[in-house]
Amino acid sequence: MSVFLLAVAILGVSASGPLMAAIAAPALAIAFWRNAAATVLLAPFALTAGRRDLMRLGRRRWGLVVFAGVMLAGHFATWIAALKLTSVAAAIALVSMQVLWVVVIEAFRGTRTGPVVLAGCALAIAGVLAITGVDLGVSRDALIGDALALAGGLFAALYVVAGGRARASMSTTTYTFCVYGVCSVTTAALCVALGVRLTGISGRDWWLIAGVVLCAQFLGHSIINHLLAVMTPVVISLALLLEVPTAAMLAAVFLGEALPWGTYVGLALILGGLVVVISAQGRRVPPPAPA
């Protein structure tokens, strides 16, 4: 079941790219509305059935939730800015370094990563490079964009690692409600600081944003948040690399775009790296529920 849910999550986040590209509204405003809408939709469940779970949250768990929400907002902000300054291929390749950031963070936490896992990660990242054909820019703006994309991967890694710790004693509904709420507040503050308008969105764009909420938030991030209780951040971050070839395949199906041969090679490399890591690392045993 976990593998099936992970496949659904990858499809969800992959579909969000074409949807967001079709929206004329500013990308940071989209980030706010997708998180705000998900927070409102989750509120009736989190504040009723999950009320007891919310009341049990201590200072440490709230700290993890707030940190994860701010990191998610930081990921959106840096990723969006990177796309405006560097090539899409370079941005995708560098933000995909998320899995290596997770390995580094886990090492600082005292979790040793074996050479087989590192080899699997390197194999999967080679797959991303094969798909994107990345050519890093040399202009000042391109270098800044490359740095922002790399930072976007770091923010995403911190978001996943913090979420894995928070989910050890929180339900999926409670965690997603809280983290989306924090991200909404943070992105709203960023929009105000950067002068990004949150209004004046067309009716067509609202429908597309609703599609992003369904695909990216509920079928993507929310399922990933659920899986953080049964899979390690390394495995999840590695599996998310499949977003690159999946998005290309969706574009081929719905937009009639021809797939270059590198897409198939990259897909095989990413899947191979994922198999290597899962075989070496396995799944994390869920911790017992707190009394």
C-alpha positions as CSV (number, residue, x, y, z in Angstrom):
1,M,0.0,0.0,0.0
2,S,2.8,2.4,0.8
3,V,4.4,1.9,-2.7
4,F,1.0,2.6,-4.3
5,L,0.5,5.8,-2.2
6,L,4.0,6.9,-3.1
7,A,3.2,6.4,-6.8
8,V,0.0,8.5,-6.4
9,A,2.0,11.2,-4.6
10,I,4.5,11.4,-7.4
11,L,1.7,11.7,-10.0
12,G,0.2,14.5,-7.9
13,V,3.3,16.6,-7.7
14,S,4.2,15.9,-11.3
15,A,0.8,17.1,-12.5
16,S,1.1,20.3,-10.5
17,G,4.0,21.6,-12.7
18,P,1.9,21.9,-16.0
19,L,-1.0,23.3,-14.0
20,M,1.0,26.0,-12.4
21,A,2.7,26.9,-15.7
22,A,-0.8,27.5,-17.2
23,I,-1.7,30.0,-14.4
24,A,-1.2,33.6,-15.1
25,A,-1.1,34.7,-11.5
26,P,2.3,35.2,-9.7
27,A,3.8,31.9,-8.6
28,L,4.3,33.0,-5.0
29,A,0.6,34.0,-4.9
30,I,-0.2,30.5,-6.2
31,A,1.9,29.0,-3.4
32,F,-0.1,31.0,-0.8
33,W,-3.5,30.1,-2.2
34,R,-2.8,26.4,-2.6
35,N,-1.6,26.1,1.0
36,A,-4.4,28.4,2.4
37,A,-7.1,26.5,0.5
38,A,-5.8,23.2,1.8
39,T,-5.7,24.6,5.4
40,V,-9.3,25.7,5.2
41,L,-10.4,22.3,3.7
42,L,-8.6,20.4,6.5
43,A,-9.8,22.6,9.3
44,P,-13.2,20.9,9.9
45,F,-11.4,17.5,10.4
46,A,-8.4,18.8,12.3
47,L,-10.5,20.9,14.7
48,T,-13.1,18.2,15.4
49,A,-11.8,14.6,15.1
50,G,-8.2,15.8,15.5
51,R,-8.9,18.2,18.3
52,R,-7.5,15.9,20.9
53,D,-4.3,15.5,18.8
54,L,-3.9,19.2,18.6
55,M,-4.4,19.7,22.3
56,R,-1.6,17.2,23.0
57,L,1.0,19.1,20.9
58,G,3.8,20.3,23.1
59,R,6.3,23.1,22.6
60,R,8.8,20.7,20.9
61,R,6.2,19.4,18.3
62,W,4.9,22.9,17.6
63,G,8.5,23.9,17.0
64,L,9.0,21.2,14.5
65,V,5.7,22.0,12.7
66,V,6.5,25.8,12.5
67,F,10.0,25.0,11.3
68,A,8.7,22.6,8.6
69,G,6.1,25.1,7.5
70,V,8.7,27.9,7.2
71,M,11.1,25.6,5.3
72,L,8.3,24.7,2.9
73,A,7.6,28.4,2.2
74,G,11.4,28.9,1.8
75,H,11.4,26.1,-0.8
76,F,8.6,27.8,-2.8
77,A,10.3,31.2,-2.6
78,T,13.7,30.1,-3.7
79,W,12.5,27.6,-6.4
80,I,10.2,30.2,-8.0
81,A,13.0,32.8,-8.0
82,A,15.5,30.3,-9.5
83,L,13.2,29.6,-12.4
84,K,13.2,33.3,-13.3
85,L,17.0,33.6,-13.3
86,T,18.4,30.3,-14.6
87,S,17.3,27.7,-17.1
88,V,14.5,25.3,-16.1
89,A,16.9,22.3,-16.7
90,A,19.5,23.8,-14.3
91,A,16.9,24.6,-11.7
92,I,15.3,21.1,-11.8
93,A,18.7,19.4,-11.6
94,L,19.9,21.5,-8.7
95,V,16.7,21.4,-6.6
96,S,16.9,17.6,-7.1
97,M,20.0,17.6,-4.9
98,Q,17.4,17.5,-2.0
99,V,18.2,13.9,-1.5
100,L,21.9,14.6,-0.9
101,W,20.9,17.4,1.5
102,V,18.8,14.9,3.4
103,V,21.8,12.5,3.7
104,V,24.0,15.4,5.0
105,I,21.3,16.5,7.5
106,E,20.9,12.9,8.7
107,A,24.6,12.6,9.1
108,F,24.6,15.7,11.4
109,R,21.9,14.0,13.4
110,G,24.1,11.0,13.9
111,T,22.5,8.7,11.3
112,R,25.2,7.0,9.3
113,T,24.5,6.5,5.6
114,G,26.2,3.5,4.0
115,P,28.1,3.5,0.7
116,V,25.4,1.5,-1.0
117,V,22.8,4.1,-0.2
118,L,25.1,6.9,-1.4
119,A,25.7,5.0,-4.6
120,G,22.0,4.6,-5.2
121,C,21.5,8.4,-4.6
122,A,24.3,9.2,-7.1
123,L,22.7,6.8,-9.7
124,A,19.3,8.5,-9.4
125,I,20.8,12.0,-9.6
126,A,22.7,10.9,-12.8
127,G,19.2,10.0,-14.1
128,V,18.0,13.5,-13.5
129,L,21.0,14.9,-15.3
130,A,20.4,12.6,-18.2
131,I,16.8,13.9,-18.5
132,T,17.5,17.6,-18.1
133,G,20.8,17.8,-20.0
134,V,21.7,20.5,-17.5
135,D,24.0,23.2,-18.6
136,L,24.8,25.5,-15.7
137,G,24.8,29.2,-16.6
138,V,27.9,31.4,-16.4
139,S,26.2,34.8,-16.2
140,R,25.7,36.6,-12.9
141,D,21.9,36.1,-12.9
142,A,22.2,32.4,-13.9
143,L,24.7,31.8,-11.1
144,I,22.4,33.4,-8.6
145,G,19.5,31.3,-10.0
146,D,21.6,28.1,-9.7
147,A,22.4,29.0,-6.0
148,L,18.7,29.7,-5.3
149,A,17.7,26.3,-6.8
150,L,20.3,24.6,-4.7
151,A,18.9,26.4,-1.6
152,G,15.4,25.3,-2.7
153,G,16.6,21.7,-2.4
154,L,18.0,22.4,1.0
155,F,14.8,23.9,2.2
156,A,12.8,20.9,0.8
157,A,15.2,18.5,2.6
158,L,14.8,20.3,5.9
159,Y,11.0,20.3,5.4
160,V,11.0,16.5,4.9
161,V,13.3,15.7,7.8
162,A,11.4,17.9,10.2
163,G,8.2,16.4,9.0
164,G,9.5,12.9,9.6
165,R,10.3,13.8,13.2
166,A,7.0,15.6,13.8
167,R,4.9,12.7,12.3
168,A,6.3,10.3,14.9
169,S,3.6,11.4,17.3
170,M,1.1,13.3,15.1
171,S,-1.7,12.2,12.8
172,T,-1.5,13.0,9.1
173,T,-4.5,15.4,9.3
174,T,-3.1,17.3,12.3
175,Y,0.3,17.7,10.8
176,T,-0.8,18.7,7.3
177,F,-3.3,21.2,8.7
178,C,-0.7,22.8,10.9
179,V,2.2,22.8,8.4
180,Y,0.0,24.2,5.6
181,G,-1.3,26.9,7.9
182,V,2.3,28.0,8.9
183,C,3.3,27.9,5.2
184,S,0.3,30.0,4.3
185,V,1.2,32.7,6.8
186,T,4.8,32.7,5.8
187,T,4.1,32.9,2.0
188,A,1.6,35.7,2.7
189,A,4.3,37.6,4.6
190,L,6.7,37.1,1.6
191,C,4.0,38.3,-0.8
192,V,3.6,41.5,1.2
193,A,7.3,42.0,1.6
194,L,7.9,41.5,-2.1
195,G,4.8,43.4,-3.3
196,V,3.2,40.3,-4.9
197,R,-0.6,40.7,-5.4
198,L,-2.9,38.0,-4.0
199,T,-6.0,39.3,-5.7
200,G,-7.1,40.1,-9.2
201,I,-7.0,36.4,-10.3
202,S,-9.1,35.4,-13.2
203,G,-11.9,32.8,-13.0
204,R,-9.9,30.4,-15.2
205,D,-6.9,30.7,-12.9
206,W,-9.0,29.9,-9.8
207,W,-10.1,26.7,-11.5
208,L,-6.5,25.8,-12.2
209,I,-5.5,26.7,-8.7
210,A,-8.2,24.3,-7.5
211,G,-6.5,21.6,-9.6
212,V,-3.2,22.4,-8.0
213,V,-4.7,22.1,-4.6
214,L,-6.1,18.7,-5.5
215,C,-3.0,17.4,-7.2
216,A,-0.1,19.0,-5.4
217,Q,-1.5,19.4,-1.9
218,F,-3.8,16.5,-1.3
219,L,-2.5,13.9,-3.8
220,G,1.0,15.1,-3.5
221,H,2.3,16.7,-0.3
222,S,-0.4,15.3,2.0
223,I,0.3,11.7,1.0
224,I,4.0,12.3,1.4
225,N,3.4,13.7,4.9
226,H,1.5,10.5,5.6
227,L,4.3,8.3,4.3
228,L,6.9,10.1,6.5
229,A,5.7,7.9,9.3
230,V,6.6,4.7,7.5
231,M,9.4,5.6,5.1
232,T,12.7,7.4,5.7
233,P,13.3,11.0,4.4
234,V,16.0,9.6,2.1
235,V,13.7,7.1,0.4
236,I,11.0,9.7,0.0
237,S,13.3,12.4,-1.3
238,L,14.8,9.9,-3.8
239,A,11.4,8.8,-5.0
240,L,10.5,12.4,-5.6
241,L,13.2,12.5,-8.3
242,L,10.7,10.5,-10.4
243,E,8.7,13.8,-10.7
244,V,11.2,14.8,-13.5
245,P,10.4,12.0,-16.0
246,T,6.8,11.7,-14.9
247,A,6.2,15.4,-15.6
248,A,7.8,14.9,-19.0
249,M,5.6,11.9,-19.8
250,L,2.5,13.8,-18.7
251,A,3.4,16.6,-21.0
252,A,3.9,14.1,-23.8
253,V,0.5,12.6,-23.3
254,F,-1.5,15.8,-22.9
255,L,0.5,18.2,-24.9
256,G,1.7,15.9,-27.7
257,E,5.4,16.6,-26.9
258,A,7.9,14.0,-28.1
259,L,10.1,12.5,-25.4
260,P,13.9,12.6,-26.0
261,W,15.8,9.4,-25.5
262,G,17.4,10.8,-22.4
263,T,14.0,10.7,-20.6
264,Y,13.9,6.9,-20.8
265,V,17.6,6.5,-19.8
266,G,17.0,8.9,-16.8
267,L,13.9,7.1,-15.7
268,A,15.8,3.8,-15.7
269,L,18.7,5.3,-13.7
270,I,16.3,6.9,-11.1
271,L,14.4,3.6,-10.7
272,G,17.6,1.7,-10.4
273,G,18.9,4.1,-7.7
274,L,15.6,3.9,-5.8
275,V,15.7,0.1,-5.8
276,V,19.3,0.1,-4.6
277,V,18.5,2.5,-1.7
278,I,15.3,0.7,-0.6
279,S,17.1,-2.6,-0.7
280,A,20.0,-1.3,1.4
281,Q,18.0,0.8,3.8
282,G,14.5,-0.7,3.9
283,R,11.6,0.9,5.5
284,R,11.5,2.5,8.9
285,V,9.5,0.8,11.5
286,P,6.8,3.2,12.7
287,P,7.4,4.2,16.4
288,P,4.8,3.3,19.0
289,A,2.0,5.8,19.5
290,P,2.6,8.0,22.6
291,A,0.6,7.2,25.6
